[in-house]
Amino acid sequence: MKKKFFIAISYFILIINFSYAEIVNLENPTFDKEIFIPEKKTIEKIINEEVDLWYGVYISNKKVGWFNGSYNKFNDDIYKIEEKLYLLMDIPGLEEGNKITMESEITSSMFYESTFPYRMVKYNELTTDNQGNENSKKGVLKNDIFYLKIKNNNNEQEYKIKNLLHSLNDHLSLDAWAQESLRNK
């Protein structure tokens, strides 16, 4: 069971970090299937607090890494989120008794408008592993178009995303849900 779990987790991490998904320009976004939309006052309360989080990452009671998140106002107009995830774990190899050591570090910084609608205005991410692979994503919002550059080792791709609606509401929705008193089980 543990072997299958480790293989599944490893596959998931590798797919996220080293694959490319087709990016679609959103023409007519709809929000009729939203499960939870934070209240504006809750988001404003969160962004006026400075937060520094540290968590251990565990699989089956074994620590395999850590997470650090820093959330604060960058200036009067911009809210900054910095996150870092470090993982170090052994994965079963193809032959019995063999193992593969996987080490990965993901560092990201996101900049959002600090006033409604809290749009993302800048994004930076760097992922590295113990095999020497490096993956970066850099994006910036200009004139309502989000320009994204993805570099995987020496392969580079650029995208223009129209109507990107990722906002601080999306990133902080779990925090807001935990703070709002009207939540149901």
C-alpha positions in Angstrom: 0.0 0.0 0.0 2.8 2.4 0.9 4.6 1.6 -2.3 1.5 2.5 -4.4 1.0 5.7 -2.4 4.7 6.8 -2.9 4.5 6.1 -6.6 1.2 8.0 -6.9 2.6 11.0 -5.0 5.8 11.0 -7.1 3.9 10.8 -10.4 1.6 13.6 -9.3 4.6 15.9 -8.3 6.4 15.1 -11.6 3.4 15.7 -13.7 2.7 19.1 -12.1 6.3 20.3 -12.2 7.4 19.1 -15.6 4.5 19.0 -17.9 2.8 21.7 -20.0 -0.9 22.2 -20.2 -2.6 24.0 -23.0 -3.6 27.4 -22.0 -7.0 28.6 -23.1 -8.1 32.2 -23.4 -11.3 32.6 -21.4 -13.9 34.3 -23.5 -17.0 34.2 -21.3 -16.2 33.0 -17.8 -19.0 31.9 -15.6 -19.2 31.7 -11.8 -22.4 29.7 -11.4 -20.5 26.7 -10.0 -18.5 28.5 -7.4 -18.7 26.7 -4.0 -17.4 29.4 -1.8 -16.8 33.1 -2.5 -15.1 35.0 0.3 -16.7 38.1 1.6 -14.8 41.3 0.7 -14.4 42.3 4.4 -12.8 38.9 5.2 -10.2 39.3 2.5 -9.5 42.9 3.6 -9.0 41.6 7.2 -6.5 38.9 6.0 -4.5 41.3 3.8 -4.1 43.8 6.7 -2.3 41.1 8.8 1.3 40.0 8.3 1.5 36.2 8.3 4.5 33.9 8.3 3.7 30.2 8.2 5.8 27.1 8.7 4.5 23.6 8.3 6.1 20.2 8.1 5.1 17.9 5.2 4.4 14.3 6.3 3.6 11.1 4.6 2.6 8.2 6.9 4.0 10.0 10.0 7.3 10.5 8.3 8.5 14.0 7.6 9.4 14.4 4.0 9.7 18.2 3.7 8.5 21.6 4.8 6.4 24.5 3.6 6.9 28.2 4.4 4.5 30.9 3.4 4.9 34.7 3.9 1.9 36.9 3.3 2.0 40.7 3.6 1.4 44.1 2.0 4.3 44.9 -0.4 3.1 48.5 -0.6 -0.2 50.4 -0.5 -1.3 49.0 -3.9 0.2 45.5 -3.9 -0.2 42.4 -1.7 2.7 39.9 -1.8 2.6 36.1 -1.2 5.8 34.2 -1.1 5.8 30.4 -0.7 8.4 27.7 -0.6 8.0 24.0 -0.6 10.8 21.5 0.0 10.5 17.7 -0.4 13.0 15.0 0.1 11.8 11.4 -0.1 12.8 7.9 -1.2 10.6 6.3 -3.9 10.6 2.6 -4.6 12.6 1.7 -7.7 11.6 -0.7 -10.5 13.4 -3.6 -8.9 12.7 -5.0 -5.4 14.9 -3.3 -2.8 16.0 -0.4 -5.1 15.0 3.2 -4.3 15.2 6.5 -5.9 15.8 9.6 -3.9 13.8 12.6 -5.0 14.5 16.1 -3.9 12.5 19.1 -5.1 12.2 22.7 -4.1 9.5 25.1 -5.4 9.7 28.8 -4.7 7.0 31.1 -5.8 6.0 34.8 -5.3 2.7 36.2 -6.3 1.7 39.9 -6.4 -1.9 40.9 -6.3 -3.8 44.2 -6.3 -4.6 45.1 -2.6 -8.0 46.5 -3.6 -11.0 44.8 -5.1 -11.0 42.8 -7.5 -7.5 41.8 -6.2 -6.2 40.7 -9.6 -2.9 38.9 -9.9 -0.4 41.4 -11.4 2.8 39.4 -11.3 3.9 35.7 -10.8 7.3 34.1 -10.4 8.0 30.4 -9.7 11.2 28.4 -9.7 11.3 24.6 -9.4 14.6 22.7 -9.0 15.4 19.0 -8.3 18.4 16.9 -7.5 18.6 15.8 -11.1 19.7 19.3 -12.2 16.3 20.1 -13.7 15.1 23.7 -13.5 11.6 25.0 -14.4 10.6 28.6 -14.1 7.3 30.5 -14.7 7.2 34.2 -14.9 4.1 36.3 -15.6 3.0 39.9 -15.6 -0.3 41.6 -16.2 -0.2 44.4 -18.8 -3.4 46.1 -20.2 -5.6 43.2 -19.0 -3.5 40.6 -20.7 -1.3 38.2 -18.6 2.0 37.5 -20.3 3.4 34.2 -19.1 6.9 32.8 -19.9 7.5 29.1 -19.0 11.1 27.8 -19.2 11.8 24.1 -18.7 15.6 23.6 -18.7 16.4 25.1 -22.1 12.9 24.9 -23.6 11.0 28.2 -23.4 7.4 29.0 -24.3 5.4 32.2 -24.1 1.7 32.7 -23.7 -0.7 35.6 -23.7 -3.7 35.0 -21.5 -6.8 37.1 -21.9 -9.4 37.3 -19.1 -7.2 35.7 -16.5 -9.4 35.8 -13.4 -7.1 34.3 -10.8 -7.3 36.7 -7.8 -6.4 37.0 -4.2 -9.9 35.7 -3.5 -8.9 32.4 -5.1 -5.6 32.1 -3.2 -7.0 33.1 0.2 -10.4 31.4 -0.1 -9.6 28.6 2.4 -8.3 31.1 5.0 -11.4 33.2 4.5 -13.7 30.2 4.8 -12.0 29.3 8.1 -12.6 32.8 9.4 -16.2 33.3 8.3 -18.8 32.2 10.8 -21.4 30.9 8.4 -19.6 27.8 7.3 -21.4 24.5 7.2 -19.9 21.0 7.6 
